[in-house]
Amino acid sequence: MASVNSTQSLLLNTLFRALLPGTNVQLSVLDWNALAGGDVKLGLLLERLRVNLGLSNTSQVLDSTITLNQLLLALAQVAQADGNTALVNALNLLQVPLGPLNGTVRLGDLLNIQLPQGALANVNLDVLDLITGTIQLYNYRNVATTPQPITVDTAALGLNGVTNLQLYVQVVEPPVYVCGRAGASFHTAALRLKLNMSLLSGLNTSSLVTAVTNLLSGLTVGITNVQVEQLSALQVSLYVEVAKAEGTLAGVDLVSGAVTLQARPGLVNLYLGDIADNVFFNRSHVLTSADVTPKTATTVRVRLRVVAVVPIADVTIDLGVQLRAVASGLST
């Protein structure tokens, strides 16, 4: 990601808050662009962390546990030495909401370095990628309970017809970034997301009228004046399981600066209905369609007239509408 627009910045703020419960990340578009466009030399970052942590050599840094605040501080110090003021300001702003978090991560779980130590000075890491991966690792290591919902500003994202959108995110498997030669493998994070939302567009009541009429057509009495009224907006719970994408560095051409990858995209499974939170957010549980039960999405009121030569009665019935669906991604 070389640049960030206003919609992406809103999504990044929301995603970071969801991955880090209790925080309130609110960076501007300019700040996110500074992070996305900023690079840091891996050798300089490890050296700065070595000094800050009081370690004897940089190889110990990857095996040490650090807080997010310690990583952001080291990144800001390296950026300051490079004269990248915009990146320094963005990192300092990010330290404010993330600073109080006292959980730790081990950079060696994120960075798989398969290069001689002397080659680290030539390795550049994108700052936003590094921070995003570290936060995903933090969520995996420190956020073990059911995530807290984050309210999404649907109007700012242009999601017309969707209101009361809540987002839950949990990292099921953290990413691994590889710095190495051809043949090295890597993978992205595996995520589980839950979306609670209200849909204003509602049901197609004309189809429902036809269905009710056909259902009652076998009765000996006549049915007329069938009307269907939706009493509430559609309440939908959508569950998304994104498996890790993985690949291998097939070739590195230093002359042209090109890298060839062999990669398999992450599989996406979608579940519409209801899954107990203690099941969906259980990292050790493999989800199946059996975990999904129908969810009452709305209530409709059916009015009809019963006729046997002459009208006999006007009937009103309230019906609950339930939804359930499962879709699984396939790799090719």
C-alpha positions, -999 to +999 in steps of 0.1 A: +000+000+000+018+031-012-009+056-003-041+058+017-073+076+008-100+090+032-121+058+032-091+036+038-080+058+067-114+053+084-111+016+079-076+015+093-087+034+124-116+010+129-095-021+123-068-010+148-094-002+175-110-036+169-077-054+171-067-035+202-096-034+226-099-003+248-079+019+224-091+049+203-069+051+172-078+083+153-051+091+127-057+114+098-053+106+061-019+124+061-007+104+091-017+071+075+000+081+043+032+089+063+031+054+077+023+037+044+050+056+025+077+053+052+104+027+052+128+016+079+161-002+076+158-035+095+194-033+107+189+002+122+157-007+138+172-038+155+202-017+167+180+010+181+159-016+200+191-033+212+203+000+227+168+008+242+165-026+257+200-027+270+209-059+252+244-070+242+238-078+205+210-074+179+204-111+176+188-110+211+163-084+200+142-109+180+140-132+210+131-105+235+095-095+244+086-058+238+056-036+241+040-019+212+051+014+227+087+003+227+085-006+190+069+027+181+095+046+201+123+028+183+107+034+149+103+071+157+139+074+167+151+058+135+128+080+114+141+111+133+177+102+124+166+099+088+149+133+089+115+119+081+094+144+102+060+133+089+067+097+099+079+108+133+048+128+139+025+099+128+044+074+151+042+098+180+004+102+175+000+065+174+019+061+206-008+080+225-036+054+222-012+024+221+011+035+249-010+022+279-011-013+265+012-035+286+010-067+267+041-078+249+051-094+216+082-112+203+094-098+170+110-132+162+074-145+159+067-120+131+100-115+114+116-147+099+151-135+089+169-159+067+198-136+058+234-131+072+234-104+099+256-082+077+228-081+051+202-066+074+214-030+066+200-035+031+166-047+041+139-020+041+105-027+059+074-007+051+064+009+084+026+004+080+031-033+072+054-037+102+030-020+126-001-039+112+017-072+115+028-065+150-007-054+161-021-086+146+005-106+166-004-086+197-041-095+193-032-131+189-009-132+220-028-109+243-065-107+233-078-142+243-114-134+251-144-126+229-136-093+211-155-061+220-176-047+192-165-015+174-192+007+159-185+015+123-195+049+108-215+036+078-223+071+065-186+081+063-179+049+044-208+054+020-226+023+030-261+034+021-289+012+035-268-002+063-270+011+099-260+001+134-229-018+120-207-034+146-174-051+139-156-078+159-121-090+149-099-117+162-065-130+148-066-168+146-031-171+133-005-143+132+014-133+100+050-142+093+071-118+073+102-133+057+134-116+049+153-141+028+165-155-005+145-174-031+127-204-017+117-187+016+081-190+025+057-166+042+020-162+052-005-136+062-026-135+092-058-156+095-087-136+108-123-141+121-147-112+118-183-108+129-206-081+115-238-071+132-259-048+110-293-034+102-304-034+066-329-007+057-339-020+023-360-047+039-377-078+024-393-082-010-429-083+004-445-090-030-427-124-031-438-130+004-474-123-005-472-148-034-457-174-011-484-170+015-511-171-011-497-202-027-493-218+008-530-213+016-544-220-019-552-256-010-577-246+017-615-252+011-622-215+019-609-186-002-582-163+009-582-126-003-567-093+006-533-107+015-511-080+028-476-083+043-460-055+065-424-057+077-424-046+113-387-040+118-355-035+099-335-067+089-311-076+117-283-096+102-252-113+117-225-121+091-195-142+101-163-141+080-134-165+084-103-155+063-077-182+062-040-173+059-026-166+024+007-182+019+035-183-007+071-187-016+097-164-030+103-180-063+129-156-076+147-123-068+162-103-096+185-076-081+192-060-115+156-052-123+145-050-087+118-076-094+105-103-071+086-134-083+061-150-059+042-183-059+012-176-037-021-191-027-048-165-016-065-168+017-098-188+016-129-169+028-158-187+045-190-168+051-217-177+076-251-159+077-272-167+108-262-171+144-230-186+159-223-185+196-194-161+203-177-186+225-176-210+195-168-185+167-140-168+186-125-200+200-092-202+181-088-239+187-123-247+172-126-255+135-158-240+123-183-261+103-218-254+089-232-273+120-221-243+141-246-220+123-282-218+135-310-198+119-312-162+132-345-143+135-338-113+112-372-095+114-409-099+120-436-095+094-473-091+099-496-109+075-532-097+071-557-117+051-594-122+046-611-156+048-640-160+024-666-187+020-691-172-004-691-142+020-663-129+041-659-149+073-630-133+092-601-109+089-570-126+103-537-110+114-506-132+119-471-121+131-443-143+116-407-144+125-383-145+094-352-165+100-320-165+079-292-191+075-266-196+048-231-209+044-206-202+017-171-217+015-142-204-005-123-229-028-086-226-037-074-232-073 
